Amino acid sequence: MKLKTLILAAGKGTRMKSDLPKVIHKVNGIPMISKIIDVLSGLEPEENILILGHKKEEVLKVVGENCDYVLQTEQLGTGHAVIQAKEKLSNYDGDVMILCGDTPLLRESTLRSLYEYHQKNGATTTILTSIYENPFGYGRIVKENDLVKAIVEEKEASEEIKKIKEVNAGVYCFNSKELFKALEKINNNNEKGEYYLTDVIGIQVSENKKVQSFILEDNMEILGVNSKVELAQANKVLRARKNKELMEEGVILIDPENTYVEESVKIGKDTVLYPGVFLQGDTIIGENCELIGNVRIIDSRLGNNIRIESSVIEESIIEDGVTMGPYAHLRPKSHLKEKVHIGNFVEVKKSTLEKGVKAGHLTYLGDAQVGENTNIGAGTITCNYDGVNKFKTTIGKEVFIGSDTMLVAPVNIGEKALVGAGSVITKDVPNNSLAVSRSKQIIKTDWRK
């Protein structure tokens, strides 16, 4: 396969009404431009060349500074955009696929089939097209003997041409040499004063070059995202595709329409996702897990046989057999080992809880190391911040921390120690010891009178 690609991504995207370049808006968790590059990578092109312009620095932050690109300093039309790549492709004798950076619904299989069809038939140019029952607004594909004779835009179409249902999808395979020969002949004698890539088709037809169309069955794939409304439509389509893929791999979704799983997430078989689950970023979830209610998990790793209800997990690791929630929160760099249980209104930050630790409710564990089979009573707080620095709390294995305890870091609680309820612990507690720190109880009878 001798193929290079050009991705048009220079436009301002004014209809998006956003400070961001249009192509870096996210669709199901991935910037549109990255989604397209990922899809194209399956075709293994020799290179992907981006045509950038408006806020190119923002786009390069997303795709990486080392990507191949050319600059379109003035946005003078799609034909003008492609001309900017002429020097980069001057010594290239192969095919070039051109597509827009705002079409994130295109599938790898579609682009592969388009290119294979282009090669098989030896065409100079192949246009991706689709059939619309209501094609208003699209360029119509005019054919003769199954070959393309023209692309006619809506405003220039006669009533007869407007009846044509085959429309231009804006994706092309060109012979590179023939493309740039034709681009030298286009002009901007039109209402907008722009150079249109579609004018290449008319030039090639007039020179008896073979121009054909490849008809796409799923016309939703060619949706161009030009507004926040269309961005929402694209998100919905990609979520539905992802959810279908997960179910085909053995994941159970109780209500797919209300389950939100981003593109990059991986989930093992027989895991059950209830409505209201949000799984984001670089998240991996094992087998036989159960995620119930408003669970949100970001950039985290979960093992097998885990049950989580109505909780938030950020950049953390959870091992097999953990139960969590409802209303628990794992902040970044937390690690729950096997069979840990953290219950309602428990927050853990940058802490490791060893196997079998239990913290049932109303607890904060920050910058802590908690040993195996330790029980943390309700209302326990690791006081890890003195207003300037963070300090660590270390708790040994099989420790019992009574309710409403404050552990003022830095502090170490020895193995099998017991801390009485209501204590404020400021000094280390040896192994097998009891620590109690309370004010003397005073009773004044009849004080209320």
N, C-alpha and C positions, 0 to 999 in steps of 0.2 A: 504494500500500500504506500504510494507516494503521494502524501497529502499534507498540506499545511492549512491552518485555519486563520481567518481574520474575524475578530469579535469587535463589533462596532459599539463603543462605550464612551463616546466623546460628548454626547448631548447634555443639555442642562436639565432636562426633565421638568420643565416648569409646571406641568400639570400635577406633579407630585406635591407641590407646595411644601417643600422641605429644604432645609439647609444642607442636607446630605446629597451627594450625587445619587441619582436614581439607582444605578446598578449595584450600590452597596447596601440598599435596603434588604433586610433579611426575609427569606421565605422558608418557613418551617425551620428556623434556626441558622440558616446559612445565607450569606450575602448572595444576591442573584448572580453576580459575576463569578463567584466561586462555584456556585452550583453548575453553571454552564461549563466552566473549565473542568470540573469533575466528570461531567457527562462526556465531554470531548476526550478526556484522557483514556476512556475505554476504546476509542478508535485508534489510539497510539499514533497521532500525527507527528510529523517531524518537529513541528513547533506550533504553538498557539501565539498569534500576534494580536495584541490588543491595540485598538485605535482609541487613544485617550485625548481628552481636551479639558472640559470643565472640571475643576478641582481634581486634577490628576493625582495630586499628592495623597488625597484621601483614598482614592482607588488603590494606589500602590501600597498604602498601609495595609490594605486587606489582602491583596494578591501577592505581595512581596516585591521588594525593590528589584529583584533579579529577573523578573518576568520580561519577555520580549514585548516591546511596544513601540509605537510611533505616535507622534503628536499631531493632532489637528487643531491648530491654534484658533482658526475661525470655523464655525460650524456652517458650512456652505452646502450641505446636502450629503446624501449617502455615497454618491459617486465621488465627490470631492474627498470624502473620508478614505475611501479605498485607494485613491490616487496617492495618498500620503505613504502608502506601503510599497509604492513602486520600486524605490531604490532597494529596499530590503529583499524584494522578490525578483530583482532584475536578472539574476543568474539562475533562477529556479525554473526548471522545466518539468512541471507536474501539475497536479490539480490543487485548487484552493477552494475551501468551503467558507462561505461568508454567512454570518448570522449576527443577530443583535444581542446585546448584553442584557436586554430586559425580557427575554423569553425563557424563563426558568422551568417551564413545564415540558420542554422537549426531552424525549427519552433517547438514551444511547442507541437502542434498537432502531428507532426511527432514523437517526442520522447515519447509522451503519447501512441500513437498507437503501437510503437515498444515495449514498456514495457507491454502493455495489451496483445499483441500477445505472448510475452514471457511467461507471466503468464498463459494465456489460454491453451497453448500447453504443459506446464510442461517441457519445454526444460532446459537442463543444461546451454546452451549458445544460444543466438540469436544475429545474426550479421545483422546490417543495411547494405543493399546493394542497388545498383541502376543499371539501364541498360544504357549502352553507345554504340552508333553506332560505335564510334572509341575509344575503351577502352585502347589505348596504354598508358603504364606507370602505369596502375592500377593493383592491385592484383586480379586475376580471381577467381571466386567462382566455384569450381568443386563440382557437386552434383550427388547424386544417390538416386532414389526414393524420390525426393524432399528434401532430407536432405543433409547438407553440409558434404563433405568428405575431402576437403582441400581448402586452400587459396594458390594459386601459383603466385608468383611475376613475373613480366614481364621478367626479365632477366633469370629466371629459367624455363619459360614456353616453352613447345613444340609448334610446329606450330599448332597442333590440339587444344591445350588449349588456344592459343592466339585468336582463333576464338570465344571463349566464351565472351558474351557481359555483363554478370552480374559481377559487380565488388564490391570490398570491400570499404565501405564508412568510415571505421575507427571508427564506433560507435558500442559498444557491450553491451549486458546485460548478466551478468554472475551470476550463483549461487556463492556466495562469497567463501564458503568452498571449492567447486570444483575448483574454479579459483586458489586459492593458493596451492592446492594440485598439480595441473598441473604446476604451476610456479616453484615448487621445482625441476621439471624434465627438464626444458629447458636448453639449452647450447648456447654458442656463437661461435659455429663452422660454421662461415660464413665469407663472404668476408670482412665485416666491423668489425668483432669481437664483435658484439653487441647481446644483449638478446632481441628477438622479441616477442611481445605479440601474434602475429599471430601463433607462434609455439605452443601455448596452444591449438589451434584448432586441430592440428594434433595429439597431445597427447590424447585429449579427444575422438577423433574419434577412435583412436587405442584401447581405453578402452570401446568402445561401448556406449559412452555417446551421448545423443541426442543433435545435433548441427543443428540449422536451420537458415534460412535467412528470413529477412523481407524486401521486395523490395519497395523502395521509388520511387514514380512516377516522382517527380521533381528533376532531378539529379543536378540541380544548387545548391540545398541546401547543398550538401556535398563539395562545393568548399573550399579547404584549402588555407588560405592566407599565402603564402610564399615569396611574392615579392611585390614591390610597384605597379606593374601592376595588380596583383590579388587583392590588396587592393582597387584599383580603381574600379575593377569589382564588388567587394562586396559592395562598397559604392553605385554604380549605382543600384544594385538589391534592396538594402534596401531603397533607396530613392523612387524607383518605387513602392515598397510595401507600404511605408508610404503615398505617394500621392494617390494611389488607395484607401487606407483606408479612407483618408480624403474626397475624392470625394463621397465614399459610405455613408459617414456621413453628406453630404450636403454642403461641401465646393466646391467652383467653382475654378478650375485651368484652366486658359486660355491655357497654354502650359506646361503640366506636365513635359516634359523632360527638361525644363529649369527653373524649380521651385525647390528650395532646402529647404526642411523642415526636421529638425532633429527629431530623434525618440521621444524625450521627449516633443515636442511641442504639444499644444492642441489648436484647432480652432473651433469656433462656426459655425453653418450652415449659408449659404448664404453669407459668406465672400468670396470676390473675390481676388485671387492672380494672378497678372500678371507676365509675364516672368521676370526673374532676381531677384526675391524675395529670400532672405536668412533669414530663421527663425531658431534661434539657442538656445540651452540650455533650461532653465526652463522658457519658454515663453508661455503665455496663451493669446489668442486673442478671443474676443467675436464675436457676430453675426453681419451680415450686414456691415462688414467693407470692405474697398477697399484699397488694397496695390498695388501701381502702380510703375513700373520701378525698379530701383536698390535700393530697400528697404532692409536694414539689421537690424534685431531686435534680441537682445541678452538678455536673462534672464529678460524679462519685462512682465508687465501685461497691457493689453489693453481691454477697455470696448467695447461697441456696437456702431455701426454707426459712425465709425472713418474712415477718409480718409487721407492716407499718400502717398506722392509721393517722390521718389528718396531721401530718408533720412536715417539716422542712429540713432538707439535708443539703449542705453545700460543701463541695470539695472534700469529701470524707470517705472513709473506708468502713464497711460493715461486713463482718464475717458471718458464717453460717449460723442459723438458728436464733438470731437476734429478734427480739420483739420491741416495738417502739411506738409510743404515742398512747392516746391521742394528744395532740398539741405539744409535741416535743420539737426541739430545734437543735440540729447538729451544725455548728458553725465550722468554717474551714479548719483543716488539719486535725480533725477528730478521728479516732479509730476505736470502733467497738468490736471486741473480739468475740469468740463463740459464746452463744447463749446469754449474752448480756441483755438485761431488760432496763430500758428507761421509759418512764411513764409520763403521765400528763404534766405539762408545764415544767419539764426538765430541759435545761439548756446546757449543752456541752460545747466547749471551745478549745481547740488545740490541746486535746487531752486524749490519753489512751486508757481505756477501761478494759482490764484483762478479763479472761474467761469467767463467766458466771456472775459478774458484778450486777447488783441491782440498785437502781435509784428510782423509786416508785413515783415520786411526785414532788413538785415545788422545790426544785434544786438547781443550783448553778455550779458547774464544775468547769473552771477555766485554768489552763496551764497546769493540768494535774496528771499524775500517774497513779492509777488505782489498781491495787493487786487483786488476784483471783478471789472470787466468792465473797467479796466485801459487800456489806449492805450499807447504803447511804440513806439515812432517815430523812423524812420530809422537812423541807425548809433549810437544808444544809447549803452553805455558801462557802466557796473558796474565795477568800478575799485576796485576789492576786495582784491588785493594782494599788500603789500608794500615791497615785497622782502624778508620778514621774516614770516609774519603772514597773514592769511586770515581773512577778516572782512565781516560783513553782511550788506546788503542794505535792508531796509524795505520801501515798497511803499504802501500807503493806497488804498482804493477803489475809483473808478471813477476819477483817476488821469490822466492828459494828460502830457506826456513827449515829448517835442519837439525834432525834428531831431538833430542829431549830439550832443547829450548831454552826458557828463561824470558825473557819480554819484560816488564820491570818498568816499568809505566806511571807517569807519562805518558812515552811514547817514540814516535819516528817512525822508520820504516825506509824509506829512499828507494827509488825505482824501480830495478829490476834489481839490487838488492843481494843479497848472499849472506851468510847467517849460519851459521857453522860449528856442527856438532852439539855438544851439551853446553854451549852458551854461556849465560851470564847477561848479558843486554843491559840496561844501565841508562842508556846515552846514545844520542842520535840517531845513525843510520847514514846517511851521504850516499848519493846515487844511485851506482849502478855500483860500490859498495865491498864489500869483504869484511870482516866483523866476526867475530872469534873471541875468546872470553873463557873461558880454561880455566886451571886450576892446572897447574903443571909436573908431569909424570909422574915419580914416584920409584920405583925398583926396588931392593929390598934382597935380594940373593940369599941363599938358605939361611935367611931370616928365620924360617920355620916351624920349623926345627930348634932 
